[in-house]
Amino acid sequence: MQKRTIFTATLIIIIGLAWAGTASAGPLQKRIKNQRYRIYEGIASGELTYREARHLRRQHRQVRKLRYYFLSDGHLTHRERRILNKRLNRNSERIYAFKHNCCFHRRYR
């Protein structure tokens, strides 16, 4: 009986840790998908030129690769999450600027 209880408790802990590791990357994944949608929406509506879209996709791809690299050990640290959020914020500003043809003081940042 005691072995069964220990096995069940261990199983619950393992499942909990696995769930927590994937949950930490969820909001970032949602932001990445949203930005990809915004880029394709800009292309379809004509708000983005081919060159602008190519630049935005390249930046987007770099953030995705960085996310995969950070997740290679199974979880995101607070520092890694902060870095990804900062990059996603910058990309979001770029998408807005290119779609609205705003003055872009620092070229491509």
Secondary structure as UniProt FT lines:
FT   HELIX           2..23
FT   TURN            24..25
FT   HELIX           26..45
FT   HELIX           50..70
FT   HELIX           71..73
FT   HELIX           78..100
FT   TURN            107..108
//
